[in-house]
């Protein structure tokens, strides 16, 4: 299975910590955050990664190159203008050959990707489907927006941040498994969001998206607090 990593973010919320790097290159315990994503892929048998890059992408390309040093094949899809999460996936479509994973370049979910893919394949075999989203539960989803699912794991709705008080505490954990057919729902060369536009459009058109609930460690490194929290998480694992 291929994996796309959305690594084109500006990192505006992290400017106080990294003002000269793209956000996915933020240093964590001596190495860039993206290395932890690569290690997650490697642990789960993923041999090919497509980096969707933009802002200061040369730093990413110069560091990782072809991926040979990490035992993984890396390709680059370079945005000249910011295209959003869906636009970045659309731009990378020339590399997409099969069902594929998408990982946000600024969140980390310590998940078994093989189990996630197996969950999706089993649900798709029952009733069809075009993709699945990893979900995690938090106490207060108002800063993230929440996701509502039914007993059959089908996603019913996406709730905006302002709508989430009293709603589901499940949030999008930033990892998806998607079918190439999703590309038909993304306009070319236009800034488009997976979360706010593409996924709701899929539901509105009768396509099934499944929610995979996990209690695995999750963090958004896009804020100074999240960045510090991941530093502490990694340091704690290294001491074990």
MDAnalysis code that builds the backbone (N, CA, C; Angstrom):
import MDAnalysis as mda
import numpy as np

u = mda.Universe.empty(720, n_residues=240, atom_resindex=np.repeat(np.arange(240), 3), trajectory=True)
u.add_TopologyAttr("name", ["N", "CA", "C"] * 240)
u.add_TopologyAttr("resid", np.arange(1, 241))
u.add_TopologyAttr("resname", ["UNK", "UNK", "UNK", "UNK", "UNK", "UNK", "UNK", "UNK", "UNK", "UNK", "UNK", "UNK", "UNK", "UNK", "UNK", "UNK", "UNK", "UNK", "UNK", "UNK", "UNK", "UNK", "UNK", "UNK", "UNK", "UNK", "UNK", "UNK", "UNK", "UNK", "UNK", "UNK", "UNK", "UNK", "UNK", "UNK", "UNK", "UNK", "UNK", "UNK", "UNK", "UNK", "UNK", "UNK", "UNK", "UNK", "UNK", "UNK", "UNK", "UNK", "UNK", "UNK", "UNK", "UNK", "UNK", "UNK", "UNK", "UNK", "UNK", "UNK", "UNK", "UNK", "UNK", "UNK", "UNK", "UNK", "UNK", "UNK", "UNK", "UNK", "UNK", "UNK", "UNK", "UNK", "UNK", "UNK", "UNK", "UNK", "UNK", "UNK", "UNK", "UNK", "UNK", "UNK", "UNK", "UNK", "UNK", "UNK", "UNK", "UNK", "UNK", "UNK", "UNK", "UNK", "UNK", "UNK", "UNK", "UNK", "UNK", "UNK", "UNK", "UNK", "UNK", "UNK", "UNK", "UNK", "UNK", "UNK", "UNK", "UNK", "UNK", "UNK", "UNK", "UNK", "UNK", "UNK", "UNK", "UNK", "UNK", "UNK", "UNK", "UNK", "UNK", "UNK", "UNK", "UNK", "UNK", "UNK", "UNK", "UNK", "UNK", "UNK", "UNK", "UNK", "UNK", "UNK", "UNK", "UNK", "UNK", "UNK", "UNK", "UNK", "UNK", "UNK", "UNK", "UNK", "UNK", "UNK", "UNK", "UNK", "UNK", "UNK", "UNK", "UNK", "UNK", "UNK", "UNK", "UNK", "UNK", "UNK", "UNK", "UNK", "UNK", "UNK", "UNK", "UNK", "UNK", "UNK", "UNK", "UNK", "UNK", "UNK", "UNK", "UNK", "UNK", "UNK", "UNK", "UNK", "UNK", "UNK", "UNK", "UNK", "UNK", "UNK", "UNK", "UNK", "UNK", "UNK", "UNK", "UNK", "UNK", "UNK", "UNK", "UNK", "UNK", "UNK", "UNK", "UNK", "UNK", "UNK", "UNK", "UNK", "UNK", "UNK", "UNK", "UNK", "UNK", "UNK", "UNK", "UNK", "UNK", "UNK", "UNK", "UNK", "UNK", "UNK", "UNK", "UNK", "UNK", "UNK", "UNK", "UNK", "UNK", "UNK", "UNK", "UNK", "UNK", "UNK", "UNK", "UNK", "UNK", "UNK", "UNK", "UNK", "UNK", "UNK", "UNK", "UNK", "UNK", "UNK"])
u.atoms.positions = np.array([
    [0.840, -1.202, 0.000],
    [0.000, 0.000, 0.000],
    [0.874, 1.250, 0.000],
    [0.451, 2.252, -0.741],
    [1.158, 3.532, -0.773],
    [0.653, 4.436, 0.349],
    [1.489, 5.384, 0.741],
    [1.094, 6.364, 1.750],
    [1.454, 7.762, 1.281],
    [0.499, 8.677, 1.355],
    [0.750, 10.090, 1.100],
    [0.893, 10.792, 2.445],
    [1.917, 11.616, 2.570],
    [2.076, 12.431, 3.774],
    [1.906, 13.890, 3.381],
    [0.944, 14.555, 3.997],
    [0.642, 15.952, 3.689],
    [1.608, 16.839, 4.462],
    [2.666, 17.264, 3.782],
    [3.780, 17.946, 4.446],
    [4.009, 19.353, 3.919],
    [2.949, 20.006, 3.449],
    [3.120, 21.327, 2.843],
    [2.704, 22.490, 3.706],
    [2.414, 22.234, 4.998],
    [1.887, 23.283, 5.869],
    [2.895, 24.372, 6.196],
    [2.363, 25.568, 6.480],
    [3.216, 26.717, 6.798],
    [3.706, 26.703, 8.238],
    [2.931, 26.116, 9.142],
    [3.341, 26.095, 10.539],
    [3.190, 27.427, 11.238],
    [2.153, 28.183, 10.900],
    [1.991, 29.517, 11.488],
    [1.812, 29.464, 12.999],
    [1.168, 28.408, 13.523],
    [0.968, 28.312, 14.974],
    [2.248, 27.942, 15.705],
    [3.261, 27.502, 14.951],
    [4.522, 27.092, 15.583],
    [5.654, 28.075, 15.322],
    [5.335, 29.250, 14.822],
    [6.385, 30.200, 14.454],
    [7.310, 30.520, 15.621],
    [6.769, 30.514, 16.838],
    [7.604, 30.822, 18.003],
    [8.631, 29.731, 18.266],
    [8.420, 28.560, 17.695],
    [9.320, 27.417, 17.916],
    [10.193, 27.156, 16.694],
    [9.608, 27.211, 15.505],
    [10.353, 26.951, 14.262],
    [10.023, 28.042, 13.255],
    [10.860, 29.025, 13.155],
    [10.554, 30.119, 12.223],
    [11.314, 30.014, 10.913],
    [12.113, 28.980, 10.746],
    [12.908, 28.853, 9.526],
    [12.794, 27.472, 8.896],
    [11.744, 26.711, 9.284],
    [11.582, 25.352, 8.775],
    [10.125, 25.127, 8.408],
    [9.867, 24.199, 7.475],
    [8.481, 23.756, 7.288],
    [8.061, 22.964, 8.526],
    [6.796, 23.049, 8.879],
    [6.313, 22.444, 10.125],
    [6.686, 20.968, 10.286],
    [6.590, 20.127, 9.248],
    [6.929, 18.718, 9.436],
    [8.407, 18.465, 9.736],
    [9.244, 19.490, 9.574],
    [10.667, 19.339, 9.883],
    [11.001, 19.842, 11.279],
    [9.993, 20.143, 12.080],
    [10.229, 20.556, 13.466],
    [11.024, 19.482, 14.192],
    [12.066, 19.883, 14.894],
    [12.933, 18.928, 15.573],
    [12.281, 18.320, 16.805],
    [12.354, 16.996, 16.909],
    [11.828, 16.257, 18.057],
    [12.911, 15.286, 18.504],
    [13.493, 15.525, 19.663],
    [14.528, 14.629, 20.199],
    [15.624, 14.358, 19.172],
    [16.049, 15.402, 18.475],
    [17.200, 15.292, 17.591],
    [16.912, 14.905, 16.158],
    [15.657, 14.721, 15.798],
    [15.352, 14.423, 14.395],
    [14.016, 15.060, 14.025],
    [13.798, 15.300, 12.731],
    [12.565, 15.973, 12.323],
    [11.331, 15.100, 12.524],
    [10.209, 15.766, 12.766],
    [8.946, 15.068, 13.008],
    [8.626, 14.059, 11.908],
    [8.924, 14.408, 10.660],
    [8.607, 13.508, 9.546],
    [9.283, 12.145, 9.679],
    [10.414, 12.096, 10.346],
    [11.074, 10.799, 10.523],
    [10.209, 9.852, 11.348],
    [9.485, 10.396, 12.305],
    [8.607, 9.548, 13.111],
    [7.462, 8.998, 12.266],
    [6.991, 9.788, 11.308],
    [5.971, 9.289, 10.392],
    [6.538, 8.175, 9.504],
    [7.760, 8.376, 9.024],
    [8.414, 7.353, 8.200],
    [8.607, 6.064, 9.002],
    [9.018, 6.196, 10.254],
    [9.204, 5.014, 11.099],
    [7.881, 4.284, 11.323],
    [6.799, 5.035, 11.469],
    [5.475, 4.428, 11.612],
    [5.127, 3.618, 10.364],
    [5.394, 4.183, 9.190],
    [5.135, 3.453, 7.947],
    [5.983, 2.186, 7.870],
    [7.252, 2.310, 8.189],
    [8.156, 1.154, 8.114],
    [7.708, 0.033, 9.049],
    [7.309, 0.388, 10.268],
    [6.859, -0.628, 11.228],
    [5.651, -1.390, 10.713],
    [4.915, -0.761, 9.829],
    [3.689, -1.370, 9.325],
    [3.823, -1.904, 7.903],
    [5.052, -2.054, 7.446],
    [5.294, -2.694, 6.163],
    [4.992, -1.850, 4.946],
    [4.902, -0.527, 5.112],
    [4.651, 0.372, 3.983],
    [5.990, 0.718, 3.341],
    [6.139, 0.437, 2.059],
    [7.431, 0.614, 1.403],
    [7.543, 1.829, 0.509],
    [6.446, 2.586, 0.347],
    [6.478, 3.740, -0.549],
    [5.713, 4.904, 0.063],
    [6.352, 6.064, 0.106],
    [5.721, 7.273, 0.627],
    [5.785, 8.372, -0.422],
    [4.709, 9.106, -0.534],
    [4.658, 10.272, -1.417],
    [4.532, 11.493, -0.528],
    [5.530, 12.343, -0.533],
    [5.499, 13.568, 0.255],
    [4.820, 14.665, -0.557],
    [3.711, 15.165, -0.062],
    [3.036, 16.314, -0.675],
    [3.587, 17.561, 0.001],
    [4.451, 18.271, -0.702],
    [5.229, 19.343, -0.080],
    [4.977, 20.675, -0.779],
    [5.355, 21.737, -0.089],
    [5.204, 23.078, -0.655],
    [6.182, 24.032, -0.007],
    [5.765, 24.660, 1.074],
    [6.555, 25.669, 1.775],
    [7.919, 25.108, 2.194],
    [8.989, 25.749, 1.746],
    [10.371, 25.351, 2.069],
    [10.605, 23.852, 1.826],
    [10.014, 23.341, 0.750],
    [10.083, 21.899, 0.497],
    [11.506, 21.401, 0.282],
    [12.407, 22.297, -0.134],
    [13.790, 21.875, -0.390],
    [14.421, 21.271, 0.862],
    [14.060, 21.788, 2.026],
    [14.614, 21.236, 3.264],
    [14.192, 19.784, 3.452],
    [12.965, 19.485, 3.110],
    [12.469, 18.110, 3.226],
    [13.153, 17.214, 2.202],
    [13.222, 17.688, 0.968],
    [13.820, 16.901, -0.112],
    [15.307, 16.665, 0.140],
    [16.000, 17.684, 0.615],
    [17.432, 17.538, 0.876],
    [17.702, 16.566, 2.019],
    [16.818, 16.536, 3.000],
    [17.030, 15.653, 4.154],
    [16.717, 14.196, 3.817],
    [15.599, 13.959, 3.150],
    [15.141, 12.585, 2.932],
    [15.562, 11.996, 1.589],
    [15.796, 12.847, 0.595],
    [16.197, 12.345, -0.709],
    [15.247, 11.282, -1.232],
    [15.806, 10.191, -1.713],
    [14.999, 9.097, -2.277],
    [14.420, 8.180, -1.208],
    [14.838, 8.388, 0.053],
    [14.374, 7.537, 1.141],
    [15.220, 6.309, 1.379],
    [16.261, 6.135, 0.574],
    [17.079, 4.919, 0.667],
    [17.644, 4.715, 2.068],
    [18.052, 5.800, 2.720],
    [18.651, 5.689, 4.054],
    [17.658, 5.160, 5.088],
    [16.377, 5.290, 4.813],
    [15.337, 4.817, 5.733],
    [14.703, 3.520, 5.245],
    [15.191, 2.985, 4.131],
    [14.642, 1.745, 3.604],
    [13.239, 1.878, 3.059],
    [12.926, 3.050, 2.520],
    [11.606, 3.301, 1.966],
    [11.757, 4.157, 0.715],
    [10.895, 3.958, -0.259],
    [10.950, 4.741, -1.491],
    [10.120, 6.007, -1.309],
    [10.737, 7.175, -1.532],
    [10.042, 8.450, -1.362],
    [9.957, 9.187, -2.696],
    [8.761, 9.649, -3.008],
    [8.532, 10.507, -4.171],
    [7.975, 11.838, -3.675],
    [8.073, 12.864, -4.519],
    [7.668, 14.207, -4.103],
    [6.641, 14.787, -5.065],
    [5.575, 15.297, -4.494],
    [4.574, 16.056, -5.238],
    [4.654, 17.488, -4.714],
    [5.099, 18.411, -5.562],
    [5.442, 19.762, -5.109],
    [4.360, 20.760, -5.505],
    [3.808, 21.441, -4.507],
    [2.799, 22.474, -4.736],
    [3.483, 23.821, -4.951],
    [3.185, 24.478, -6.040],
    [3.674, 25.838, -6.240],
    [2.846, 26.831, -5.443],
    [1.569, 26.551, -5.295],
    [0.663, 27.337, -4.455],
    [-0.004, 26.385, -3.479],
    [-0.344, 26.891, -2.295],
    [-0.991, 26.049, -1.304],
    [-2.350, 25.586, -1.819],
    [-2.574, 24.277, -1.779],
    [-3.780, 23.691, -2.362],
    [-4.711, 23.076, -1.336],
    [-4.358, 23.149, -0.060],
    [-5.187, 22.510, 0.946],
    [-4.968, 21.005, 0.968],
    [-5.592, 20.336, 1.926],
    [-5.354, 18.899, 2.088],
    [-5.861, 18.083, 0.898],
    [-7.042, 18.422, 0.389],
    [-7.567, 17.681, -0.768],
    [-6.834, 18.050, -2.045],
    [-6.547, 19.334, -2.213],
    [-5.821, 19.769, -3.405],
    [-4.457, 19.121, -3.512],
    [-3.807, 18.913, -2.358],
    [-2.502, 18.247, -2.355],
    [-2.625, 16.799, -2.808],
    [-3.674, 16.121, -2.356],
    [-3.907, 14.736, -2.788],
    [-4.183, 14.686, -4.291],
    [-4.993, 15.612, -4.775],
    [-5.309, 15.659, -6.210],
    [-4.046, 15.855, -7.039],
    [-3.165, 16.752, -6.595],
    [-1.935, 17.015, -7.338],
    [-1.058, 15.772, -7.420],
    [-1.135, 14.926, -6.412],
    [-0.295, 13.719, -6.362],
    [-0.913, 12.531, -7.090],
    [-2.014, 12.738, -7.800],
    [-2.741, 11.600, -8.369],
    [-1.926, 10.805, -9.386],
    [-0.933, 11.423, -10.013],
    [-0.126, 10.685, -10.993],
    [0.664, 9.557, -10.336],
    [0.849, 9.632, -9.013],
    [1.584, 8.585, -8.305],
    [0.669, 7.495, -7.753],
    [-0.620, 7.759, -7.700],
    [-1.544, 6.866, -6.996],
    [-1.991, 5.729, -7.918],
    [-1.714, 4.496, -7.486],
    [-2.019, 3.326, -8.306],
    [-3.102, 2.430, -7.699],
    [-3.394, 2.630, -6.410],
    [-4.215, 1.668, -5.683],
    [-4.820, 2.347, -4.458],
    [-5.558, 1.571, -3.668],
    [-6.021, 2.063, -2.375],
    [-4.815, 2.607, -1.613],
    [-4.964, 3.771, -0.998],
    [-3.795, 4.430, -0.411],
    [-4.103, 5.030, 0.954],
    [-3.049, 5.214, 1.728],
    [-3.128, 5.880, 3.024],
    [-2.814, 7.357, 2.865],
    [-3.394, 8.180, 3.723],
    [-3.032, 9.590, 3.824],
    [-2.751, 9.890, 5.291],
    [-1.615, 10.534, 5.557],
    [-1.261, 10.943, 6.911],
    [-1.043, 12.447, 6.934],
    [-1.614, 13.114, 7.926],
    [-1.312, 14.523, 8.112],
    [0.141, 14.682, 8.533],
    [0.773, 15.736, 8.043],
    [2.177, 15.966, 8.366],
    [2.405, 16.696, 9.664],
    [1.323, 16.989, 10.406],
    [1.495, 17.690, 11.677],
    [0.745, 17.025, 12.827],
    [0.238, 15.806, 12.608],
    [-0.339, 15.034, 13.705],
    [0.306, 13.657, 13.727],
    [0.311, 13.045, 14.898],
    [0.911, 11.721, 15.038],
    [-0.076, 10.827, 15.769],
    [-0.328, 9.670, 15.203],
    [-1.198, 8.666, 15.805],
    [-0.434, 7.353, 15.816],
    [-0.142, 6.846, 16.999],
    [0.686, 5.644, 17.138],
    [-0.189, 4.403, 16.939],
    [-0.541, 4.167, 15.698],
    [-1.569, 3.193, 15.343],
    [-0.973, 2.029, 14.559],
    [-1.638, 0.879, 14.639],
    [-1.294, -0.256, 13.789],
    [-2.003, -0.049, 12.450],
    [-1.262, 0.386, 11.455],
    [-1.854, 0.707, 10.156],
    [-2.413, -0.521, 9.458],
    [-1.820, -1.677, 9.717],
    [-2.322, -2.895, 9.090],
    [-3.709, -3.258, 9.623],
    [-3.901, -3.083, 10.935],
    [-5.224, -3.339, 11.506],
    [-6.251, -2.348, 10.974],
    [-5.825, -1.095, 10.810],
    [-6.706, -0.058, 10.262],
    [-7.139, -0.426, 8.842],
    [-6.180, -0.824, 8.007],
    [-6.497, -1.210, 6.629],
    [-7.387, -2.451, 6.597],
    [-7.128, -3.399, 7.509],
    [-7.958, -4.606, 7.565],
    [-9.395, -4.256, 7.948],
    [-9.542, -3.352, 8.928],
    [-10.881, -2.882, 9.312],
    [-11.617, -2.322, 8.103],
    [-10.949, -1.472, 7.341],
    [-11.594, -0.872, 6.176],
    [-11.989, -1.933, 5.152],
    [-11.085, -2.858, 4.880],
    [-11.381, -3.896, 3.881],
    [-12.579, -4.748, 4.297],
    [-12.679, -5.049, 5.592],
    [-13.804, -5.847, 6.075],
    [-15.117, -5.080, 5.958],
    [-15.099, -3.795, 6.321],
    [-16.321, -2.989, 6.222],
    [-16.724, -2.788, 4.759],
    [-15.739, -2.552, 3.914],
    [-16.021, -2.365, 2.486],
    [-16.628, -3.630, 1.884],
    [-16.139, -4.794, 2.315],
    [-16.655, -6.060, 1.789],
    [-18.124, -6.268, 2.166],
    [-18.541, -5.714, 3.303],
    [-19.929, -5.872, 3.755],
    [-20.894, -5.015, 2.941],
    [-20.509, -3.752, 2.729],
    [-21.502, -2.825, 2.175],
    [-20.932, -1.801, 1.205],
    [-19.710, -2.011, 0.761],
    [-19.092, -1.034, -0.126],
    [-18.574, 0.151, 0.663],
    [-17.727, 0.928, 0.040],
    [-17.169, 2.084, 0.730],
    [-16.084, 2.716, -0.108],
    [-15.777, 3.959, 0.218],
    [-14.755, 4.690, -0.532],
    [-13.589, 5.110, 0.350],
    [-13.705, 4.856, 1.681],
    [-12.591, 5.213, 2.540],
    [-12.930, 5.066, 4.008],
    [-11.908, 5.247, 4.837],
    [-12.073, 5.192, 6.289],
    [-11.168, 6.228, 6.933],
    [-11.576, 6.665, 8.108],
    [-10.862, 7.694, 8.862],
    [-10.577, 7.171, 10.269],
    [-9.344, 7.331, 10.728],
    [-9.028, 6.994, 12.110],
    [-9.607, 8.071, 13.023],
    [-10.246, 7.637, 14.100],
    [-10.890, 8.550, 15.043],
    [-10.365, 8.304, 16.449],
    [-10.217, 9.360, 17.205],
    [-9.833, 9.232, 18.604],
    [-10.771, 10.075, 19.446],
    [-10.967, 9.679, 20.689],
    [-11.907, 10.381, 21.565],
    [-11.162, 11.311, 22.508],
    [-11.637, 12.532, 22.624],
    [-11.059, 13.490, 23.558],
    [-12.180, 14.098, 24.395],
    [-11.804, 14.686, 25.537],
    [-12.794, 15.249, 26.450],
    [-13.572, 16.396, 25.822],
    [-12.867, 17.295, 25.141],
    [-13.500, 18.492, 24.589],
    [-13.121, 18.627, 23.119],
    [-14.073, 18.361, 22.245],
    [-13.800, 18.372, 20.799],
    [-14.004, 19.743, 20.174],
    [-14.305, 20.762, 20.986],
    [-14.673, 22.057, 20.415],
    [-13.545, 22.719, 19.639],
    [-12.301, 22.407, 19.984],
    [-11.178, 22.998, 19.252],
    [-10.863, 22.245, 17.963],
    [-11.494, 21.114, 17.763],
    [-11.194, 20.284, 16.600],
    [-12.381, 20.109, 15.657],
    [-13.585, 20.148, 16.170],
    [-14.706, 19.635, 15.412],
    [-14.796, 18.138, 15.663],
    [-15.978, 17.576, 15.562],
    [-16.146, 16.165, 15.900],
    [-16.784, 15.390, 14.752],
    [-16.782, 14.076, 14.918],
    [-17.310, 13.163, 13.903],
    [-18.358, 12.273, 14.558],
    [-19.489, 12.104, 13.899],
    [-20.554, 11.239, 14.405],
    [-20.623, 9.978, 13.553],
    [-20.640, 8.813, 14.226],
    [-20.741, 7.532, 13.526],
    [-21.923, 6.745, 14.080],
    [-22.345, 5.717, 13.335],
    [-23.414, 4.850, 13.829],
    [-22.837, 3.523, 14.315],
    [-23.720, 2.607, 14.705],
    [-23.276, 1.328, 15.256],
    [-22.553, 0.463, 14.234],
    [-22.732, 0.758, 12.950],
    [-22.056, 0.015, 11.888],
    [-20.765, 0.694, 11.438],
    [-20.293, 1.636, 12.240],
    [-19.030, 2.346, 11.991],
    [-19.088, 3.300, 10.803],
    [-20.264, 3.539, 10.272],
    [-20.374, 4.494, 9.167],
    [-20.376, 5.922, 9.707],
    [-19.615, 6.797, 9.050],
    [-19.624, 8.206, 9.431],
    [-20.925, 8.831, 8.943],
    [-21.604, 9.512, 9.863],
    [-22.880, 10.153, 9.540],
    [-22.731, 11.644, 9.281],
    [-21.829, 12.292, 10.034],
    [-21.697, 13.743, 9.880],
    [-20.374, 14.228, 10.439],
    [-19.988, 15.400, 9.970],
    [-18.822, 16.117, 10.472],
    [-19.333, 17.406, 11.103],
    [-18.975, 17.635, 12.363],
    [-19.473, 18.791, 13.097],
    [-18.380, 19.839, 13.219],
    [-18.655, 21.058, 12.794],
    [-17.671, 22.132, 12.877],
    [-17.343, 22.432, 14.334],
    [-16.236, 23.126, 14.554],
    [-15.785, 23.418, 15.916],
    [-16.888, 24.041, 16.761],
    [-17.568, 25.028, 16.218],
    [-18.597, 25.736, 16.977],
    [-19.818, 24.871, 17.260],
    [-19.958, 23.752, 16.522],
    [-21.127, 22.891, 16.671],
    [-20.871, 21.707, 17.591],
    [-19.637, 21.573, 18.086],
    [-19.242, 20.321, 18.720],
    [-19.587, 20.223, 20.198],
    [-19.934, 21.341, 20.838],
    [-20.280, 21.277, 22.251],
    [-21.492, 20.364, 22.427],
    [-21.353, 19.356, 23.281],
    [-22.449, 18.431, 23.514],
    [-22.600, 17.369, 22.448],
    [-21.810, 17.420, 21.397],
    [-21.889, 16.426, 20.326],
    [-20.900, 15.298, 20.606],
    [-20.606, 14.512, 19.592],
    [-19.648, 13.418, 19.720],
    [-18.300, 13.931, 20.198],
    [-17.602, 13.100, 20.968],
    [-16.245, 13.451, 21.401],
    [-15.194, 12.802, 20.510],
    [-15.631, 12.161, 19.438],
    [-14.699, 11.567, 18.488],
    [-14.206, 12.630, 17.518],
    [-12.898, 12.665, 17.301],
    [-12.337, 13.621, 16.352],
    [-11.519, 12.895, 15.288],
    [-11.340, 13.558, 14.188],
    [-10.488, 13.090, 13.098],
    [-9.048, 13.041, 13.598],
    [-8.426, 11.864, 13.538],
    [-7.065, 11.697, 14.039],
    [-6.004, 11.822, 12.950],
    [-6.399, 12.240, 11.749],
    [-5.417, 12.609, 10.738],
    [-4.809, 11.495, 9.919],
    [-5.422, 10.310, 9.920],
    [-4.966, 9.211, 9.056],
    [-6.187, 8.622, 8.358],
    [-6.067, 8.421, 7.042],
    [-7.176, 7.903, 6.237],
    [-6.679, 6.776, 5.337],
    [-7.582, 5.875, 4.999],
    [-7.348, 4.941, 3.899],
    [-8.430, 5.253, 2.870],
    [-8.011, 5.488, 1.615],
    [-8.920, 6.002, 0.597],
    [-8.777, 5.238, -0.719],
    [-9.866, 5.204, -1.450],
    [-9.858, 4.635, -2.794],
    [-9.501, 5.726, -3.808],
    [-8.839, 5.362, -4.909],
    [-8.514, 6.363, -5.933],
    [-9.746, 7.084, -6.483],
    [-10.920, 6.473, -6.379],
    [-12.147, 7.101, -6.887],
    [-12.440, 8.438, -6.220],
    [-11.877, 8.647, -5.044],
    [-12.110, 9.911, -4.342],
    [-11.586, 11.104, -5.137],
    [-10.611, 10.859, -6.004],
    [-9.991, 11.948, -6.768],
    [-10.996, 12.645, -7.676],
    [-12.033, 11.930, -8.086],
    [-13.055, 12.528, -8.954],
    [-13.862, 13.605, -8.244],
    [-13.797, 13.627, -6.918],
    [-14.550, 14.611, -6.142],
    [-13.700, 15.825, -5.756],
    [-12.470, 15.872, -6.249],
    [-11.574, 16.986, -5.919],
    [-11.276, 17.772, -7.185],
    [-11.582, 19.057, -7.220],
    [-11.297, 19.848, -8.423],
    [-9.795, 20.044, -8.598],
    [-9.300, 20.115, -9.830],
    [-7.863, 20.315, -10.054],
    [-7.449, 21.757, -9.801],
    [-6.208, 21.911, -9.330],
    [-5.573, 23.232, -9.202],
    [-6.421, 24.228, -8.417],
    [-7.091, 23.736, -7.379],
    [-7.916, 24.620, -6.553],
    [-7.724, 24.248, -5.091],
    [-7.593, 25.257, -4.240],
    [-7.426, 24.993, -2.815],
    [-8.699, 24.361, -2.266],
    [-8.561, 23.137, -1.772],
    [-9.719, 22.360, -1.327],
    [-9.341, 21.565, -0.083],
    [-10.279, 21.428, 0.832],
    [-10.051, 20.723, 2.093],
    [-10.725, 19.355, 2.082],
    [-9.973, 18.324, 2.451],
    [-10.570, 17.002, 2.623],
    [-11.646, 17.048, 3.697],
    [-11.277, 17.665, 4.831],
    [-12.122, 17.620, 6.009],
    [-13.403, 18.438, 5.849],
    [-13.292, 19.610, 5.240],
    [-14.442, 20.518, 5.171],
    [-15.241, 20.407, 3.880],
    [-14.624, 19.887, 2.827],
    [-15.302, 19.860, 1.529],
    [-15.441, 18.457, 0.943],
    [-14.328, 17.760, 0.766],
    [-14.379, 16.475, 0.059],
    [-15.144, 15.411, 0.834],
    [-14.810, 15.213, 2.108],
    [-15.494, 14.165, 2.868],
    [-16.998, 14.436, 3.005],
    [-17.421, 15.660, 3.349],
    [-18.870, 15.919, 3.362],
    [-19.528, 15.699, 1.999],
    [-18.825, 16.051, 0.913],
    [-19.380, 15.839, -0.430],
    [-19.578, 14.355, -0.711],
    [-18.652, 13.530, -0.244],
    [-18.801, 12.085, -0.435],
    [-20.056, 11.577, 0.264],
    [-20.263, 12.008, 1.515],
    [-21.464, 11.585, 2.242],
    [-22.724, 12.064, 1.532],
    [-22.702, 13.299, 1.068],
    [-23.878, 13.862, 0.390],
    [-24.205, 13.136, -0.909],
    [-23.190, 12.488, -1.492],
    [-23.397, 11.743, -2.737],
    [-23.629, 10.251, -2.492],
    [-23.855, 9.895, -1.241],
    [-24.224, 8.521, -0.928],
    [-23.074, 7.550, -0.771],
    [-21.845, 8.042, -0.717],
    [-20.698, 7.157, -0.529],
    [-20.473, 6.887, 0.957],
    [-20.007, 5.696, 1.255],
    [-19.775, 5.330, 2.648],
    [-18.330, 5.616, 3.050],
    [-18.195, 6.309, 4.166],
    [-16.916, 6.487, 4.842],
    [-17.051, 5.852, 6.220],
    [-16.041, 5.111, 6.621],
    [-16.099, 4.423, 7.905],
    [-15.181, 5.095, 8.921],
    [-15.582, 5.013, 10.185],
    [-14.774, 5.567, 11.263],
    [-14.152, 4.461, 12.089],
    [-12.839, 4.505, 12.224],
    [-12.086, 3.488, 12.970],
    [-11.682, 4.095, 14.305],
    [-12.317, 3.658, 15.379],
    [-12.029, 4.218, 16.698],
    [-10.767, 3.586, 17.284],
    [-9.900, 4.418, 17.813],
    [-8.667, 3.932, 18.414],
    [-8.345, 4.724, 19.669],
    [-7.728, 4.055, 20.618],
    [-7.258, 4.715, 21.836],
    [-5.747, 4.943, 21.795],
    [-5.163, 4.767, 20.635],
    [-3.717, 4.966, 20.485],
    [-3.338, 6.417, 20.770],
    [-2.083, 6.604, 21.138],
    [-1.583, 7.951, 21.440],
    [-1.760, 8.861, 20.228],
    [-2.297, 10.060, 20.472],
    [-2.531, 11.043, 19.413],
    [-2.045, 12.407, 19.873],
    [-1.412, 13.136, 18.935],
    [-0.991, 14.506, 19.247],
    [-0.994, 15.347, 17.976],
    [-1.321, 16.610, 18.144],
    [-1.227, 17.613, 17.079],
    [-0.019, 18.475, 17.408],
    [1.057, 18.341, 16.625],
    [2.273, 19.109, 16.939],
    [2.207, 20.530, 16.387],
    [1.068, 20.907, 15.827],
    [0.934, 22.225, 15.222],
    [0.811, 23.361, 16.211],
    [0.739, 23.043, 17.504],
    [0.710, 24.069, 18.539],
    [1.923, 23.881, 19.445],
    [2.400, 24.940, 20.090],
    [3.532, 24.780, 21.015],
    [3.267, 23.742, 22.100],
    [2.027, 23.680, 22.617],
    [1.710, 22.700, 23.658],
    [1.785, 21.276, 23.113],
    [1.247, 21.056, 21.919],
    [1.312, 19.733, 21.310],
    [2.734, 19.335, 20.961],
    [3.492, 20.292, 20.472],
    [4.899, 20.058, 20.132],
    [5.670, 19.620, 21.366],
    [5.466, 20.322, 22.482],
    [6.147, 19.965, 23.724],
    [5.670, 18.607, 24.228],
    [4.373, 18.342, 24.083],
    [3.838, 17.061, 24.519],
    [4.447, 15.890, 23.766],
    [4.668, 16.045, 22.461],
    [5.272, 14.962, 21.691],
    [6.743, 14.791, 22.061],
    [7.426, 15.890, 22.352],
    [8.806, 15.793, 22.840],
    [8.848, 14.901, 24.077],
    [7.928, 15.141, 25.000],
    [7.901, 14.373, 26.249],
    [7.523, 12.918, 25.988],
    [6.605, 12.685, 25.060],
    [6.195, 11.322, 24.724],
    [7.366, 10.527, 24.158],
    [8.090, 11.128, 23.215],
    [9.232, 10.450, 22.602],
    [10.326, 10.202, 23.635],
    [10.601, 11.192, 24.469],
    [11.640, 11.034, 25.492],
    [11.274, 9.918, 26.458],
    [9.998, 9.810, 26.811],
    [9.553, 8.751, 27.703],
    [9.712, 7.378, 27.084],
    [9.416, 7.236, 25.789],
    [9.571, 5.946, 25.106],
    [11.037, 5.556, 25.021],
    [11.910, 6.551, 24.812],
    [13.332, 6.253, 24.687],
    [13.924, 5.773, 26.006],
    [13.315, 6.172, 27.129],
    [13.833, 5.755, 28.438],
    [13.388, 4.350, 28.800],
    [12.370, 3.833, 28.098],
    [11.862, 2.492, 28.414],
    [12.837, 1.399, 27.982],
])
